[in-house]
Amino acid sequence: MSFYRSYGKRLCDLGIGIAALPVVAIVVGALGIAIKLEDRGPIFYNAPRVGKDGREFTMYKLRSMKVNAPDLVMEDGSTYNGADDPRMTRVGAFMRKTSLDEFPQFINVLIGNMSVVGPRPDLLRETELYRGDEGRKLEVKPGITGYAAVFGRNSLPWRERLKLDVEYVDRVSFPLDLKIFLMTFSTVFKQEGIYVEDRKGD
């Protein structure tokens, strides 16, 4: 195993996570007020997810949906995420387009259960639907952004995103992580692939 994968990746995560803290504080403070003003509900959604080696953890997000919103499931077993999602609040729709709801995950990076770059984490029920080598995505820490996230985001069918996740596991390196990190800014700015397309699961 390479030095970067064993040690360098964690050092990069710590450096970026610490540098991002002031921005995270400003974003959470401003949007937290907006979330409270809209419906008086909680600011954060503490999302249960499955991370490296199948360990469950709490992923921190700013709440973008209405309180007690039900889980909508696609035919392929993934969670629905569409532009017409009735569960989203007005503030939530803005955060989804800009990915600002993901900023609290820098706390997860500092804790150590997420990386800045890696496969996006799945729900436990989704991991139970893995086929073939799809479970190999759990060989690395999940990320705030990732290979599949910059090459299609939610517009790709879930199985295609899993395929890209496994491809990333085989190719982890500093140049690839740097490329993904830099491409994330362009992807978010252009608001590409934010929502799942209306297509059948396989």
N, C-alpha and C positions, 0 to 999 in steps of 0.2 A: 504494500500500500504506500502511496506517495506521501511525502512530507506534508504537502499542501492538504491532502485529504485527512491526514492524521492530526495535524497541528495548525497549519497555516490558515485553514478555513475558519477555525474557531477564533484565531487572533484577528482575522479580518472582520468577523462578526462583532467582536467586542469593540473594535475601533469604530466601525460604522454605527453600532448601537449607541455608544457613548456620544458620538458626534451628533446623532439624530435627536437626542433627548430634548434639547431646547425647542426644536421644531415640533416634536411630539407634544410637548407641554402646551405650546401655543395652540396647536390644532385641536387637541382634546379640550382645552379650556373654552375656546370659541364655539366649537361645535357642540360641546356639552351643554352650554347655555341654550343654543338653538333647539337641541333635542328636548330639553326640559320645558322650554316655552311652548313647543308644539303640542305635547300630550301629557306632560308631567310624569312620564314614565322614566325608568332607569336609563342612565347614559350608556352603560356598557352592556354588551351581550357576551356573556362568558360561554363561549362555544366549545362543547366537548369534541375533541378530535383524536385521531390516532396518529402517533408519531413514529420515530425511529424504533425499529425492532418490535413494532406492534404495541408500544406503550401508550396508554391514553393520557391526555393532558388537557388543560384548559387553555384555549386560544382566545386572546382578548381582542374584542372588536367594539367599535362604536355601534350602538344599536341603530340599524337602518330600517327595521320593520316595526309594525305595530305590536303592542304588548300582547303576548300570548298568541302570536300568529301561528297558524298550523303549518306543518311541514308538507310541501307539495312535491311529489315524487314523479320523475319522468319514467317513461317505459323502460329505459335502460337501468333504472335503479338510482340514478343520480338526482340531486335536489334541483328543482326548477329554479331558474333565475332568468326571468324575461323582463323586457322593457314595460310590459303591461301588468307586471306583478301587483295584484291588489293589496298585498301585505305591506308594501313599502310606504313609509311616511314621506312627506314632501322633502324634509331634510335628508332622509335616507336615500331618495332618488338622486339627489345632488352628490351625496357621498359616494354612492356606487359609481357614478360617472367619472368621478375624480379619484376613486380608490382611497379617499381620506378615511373611510371607516376602518381601513387595515392598519393605520398608523400605530395603534396601541400594541401591535404585534412586535414592535421593537423591544417591548418589555419581555416578551417571550424569548427573543434573541438573547437578551442579556441574561435571562434565567438559564438558558441553555437547551430548552426543548424545541427551539426553532432556529433556523439559519436565515440569513438575509436572502440567499438564493437556494432553492430546492423545490421539490415537488409540492404543490399545494396539498394540505392535509385533508383527508377524507373523514367522514363520519364512520362510526363503528359498523353500522348496518351496510355501508357502502363497501367496506373492506371485506365483508362476508360474501360479496358478489364478485370478487376478483377471480379471474380465470387465467390459466396458464402461468406465465411468469409475471403477471401484473403486480403481484405482491412484493416483487423486488423493489418497488418504489420505497418500501419501508426500510431499506438498507441504509438510507441516509436520512438526515433530519429534514422535515418539511420546511418550506421557505415562504417568506413574504411574497417573493416573486420567483419565477422559475422558467424553465425551458418551454413548457407548454403555455405558461402565462404570457410570454411574449410572442409566441408563434400560434396565435389564435384565441387565447384566453377562453372565455366561456362559449364562443361561437363554434368551437370544435365539439363533436360528439364526445361523450365521456370516455369511451373506449379508445379513441384516438389520443385524448389527453393522457390516458394511462400509458399508452405506447410511447409517447414522448417522455413521460416521467422515467420509464425504464431505460430509455436511450440515454437520458441524462445521467442516471446512476452509473452507466458504463463509461461515461465520458467526463466525469467530474475533474475539473482542473481550474487553475487560477485564470487562464485566458478565457475559458468558457464562462466562468462566473462573472468575470469583468464585462464580457460582451452582453450577457443577459442583464446585468445590473444597469448598464448604460442604455440598452434597448428599452428597458422598462420606462424610462422617462419619455421616450418618443411614443411608445404604445399608449401610455396614460394620457399624454398631451393630445394625441389624435383621437382618443376615446375609441380605440379599435377593439372589437370583439368583447365588449362589456357583457352583453347578454347572450344567453343560449339561443340558437336559432330554432325555429319551429320545424323540427324534423323528427322522424321516428327513431327510437333507439334500436340497437341491433341485438 
